[in-house]
Amino acid sequence: MAAPLPTFGLLTRVLHWLMAAGILSTFALGAYVARMEVGLSNLWLFGLHKTIGISLLALAGVRLLWHRLRPPPGPLPGPPKWQMALARATHRALYVLMFAVPLSGWAYASATGLDVLIFNRFVLPPIAPVSETWEARLLLLHQTLTRTLLALVALHVAGALKRGLISRDGTIARMIRG
């Protein structure tokens, strides 16, 4: 394993921003499909939501592997210890949820008994039994984990904005320019 770099490398930054865009877009799409009246003309939106979710699951795996090979730099000094501890805990929870949210969605979709079709081409194997009880519980789990992920994303963004706009310590610049 390589030593941490003093700056964020290009691949680390690309993965970060792809995940950010993907999480926000799949949340928006998921919120939309949850409220729409289902019909043949809009059924493809469910497939798109699942495709983005499974793609994010794969990207999270790539990101975790990449961080093992090329550890990102540590945080810039400055904030009090409690803020640094909160940032570390938030990052860890974000990683857990980047896996848990799409897996819970996959399990929920499996419990419906419908094929989990990705890229309108590949059928994923079911990972939960077909059951109305499982379906209801897994939907609740998926929704709860998603809301938790969004709350942590908001906390992460708030911390980054505080460091970038108030403390002006270069944290945001490192994630944009390296």
N, C-alpha and C positions, 0 to 999 in steps of 0.2 A: 504494500500500500504506500502510495506517495505521500509526502508531507503536504500539509495544507498550503495552498498558494496565498500570497498576500492580497490578491484580488479575486473576484469571481470570474472564472473563465467564460468564454463565449457559450459553450454547450450548457454550462450550469445556468447561465442567464436565459438562454433560449428555452430550456426545460421549465424554468421558473415561470416565465411569461406565458408559455403555451399552457401550462397547468392553470394559471390564473384565468386566462381567457376561456379555457375549456370548462373550468368549474363554474364560472359565472354564466356562460352561455347554456350549459346543460341544466343549471338551476332554472334559468328563465324559461327554457323550453319545457322542462319538467313541470313547472308551475302552470304553464299554458296548457299542456296536454291534460293535466289533472282537472282543469276546469272546463275543457271543451266538450261538446257533444260529439261522441265518436261516430264516425261514418266512414264509408269506403274512401271518400275523397281525402280524408286527413289521417288515415291509419298509418301512413308512412312516417308521420311525425313521431310515433312511438318507436319505430325502428331507428330513426335518427337519434332520439334521446338515448336509446340503448347503445347505439354505435359510438356516440361520443363518450358515454359512461365507460364502456369497455376499453375504448382508446385511452381514456384517462387512467384506468387501472394499469394498462400496459406502460404508459408514460411514467406512472408512479414507480413501477418496477425498474424501469430504465434509470430514472432519477436516483433511486436508492442505490442501485448498482454503481452508477457513475460516482456518487458521493463516497462510496467505499473505495473506488479506484483513485479518485481525485477529490480528497476532502476539501470542502469549501473553507474559506478563511473564517477565523473566529470573529465575533462582533468587535466593533471599534469600542475602545474604552470610553467611559463617561457616565453612563446612567448608574444610579444606585444599584446595589446588589439585588434588591427585591425586584427591580425592573428587569434585570438580566435573568433572574430565575424565572420570572413570568414569561419572558421571551423564549427561553429554552423549553419551558413546559408547553407553551403554545406551539412551537415548532414540532415538538414530538407528537403532540395531539393532532396537528395538521397531517403529519405523515400517517398516523394510524387511520385517520378518517379518509385520507386519499385512497386507502385500500378498502376500508370498511363500507363506505358509501356505495361504490359500484358493486361490491360483492353482495351487499344487502339488496340492491336493486336487481341484480341477477337472480338472487334467490327468490325475491318476490315475483319476478317475471316467471321463474320456473314453477312456482306454486300455482300460478294461474292455469297451467296446463298448455299454454300457448308456446310455440317455438320462440326461442330467443334468437332472433335473426340479426346478424351484424353485417353492415355494409350491403344489406339487401341480398346477401349471397351465402353467408356462413351461419350455420345453426350451431349454437353453443349447447353443450350437454346440460341437462337440468341439474341443479345442485340443491334442490329442495323437493319434497314430495308434493304432488298435486293435491291440494287440500284447501277448502275455504278457510279453515281455521289458520293454517300456515300462511295463506295469502293475506289475511287480515293482519296477523301479527307481524309479518315481514314488511307489509306496507307501512305500518306504524313505525317499525324499526328504521326503515329506509328514510321516512320523513323526519324522524327524530335525529338521526345521524346527519342528515342533510342540513337541518336547521342548526345543529351544533357546529358543523363545518363552516357554515356561513357566519355564525357568530364569531368563530375563531379567525376567519378571514378578515372580518371587520376589525377585530382586535389587532391582528397582524398589520393591517393597513394603517390603523390609528397609530400604532407604535412607530411604523416606518415614517409616517407623515410628521409625527412629533420630532423624531430624530432628524428628518430632512428639512423641515420648515422652521422648527423652533430651535432645536439644538444646532442645526446646520453642521453636522459632524461628518458628512460625506457618505452616510449609509445608503441613501437612495442613489447617489451617483455611482456607487460601486455596483449596484444591481442593474443600472442602466448602461453604463459605459465600461464597467469592468474595473 
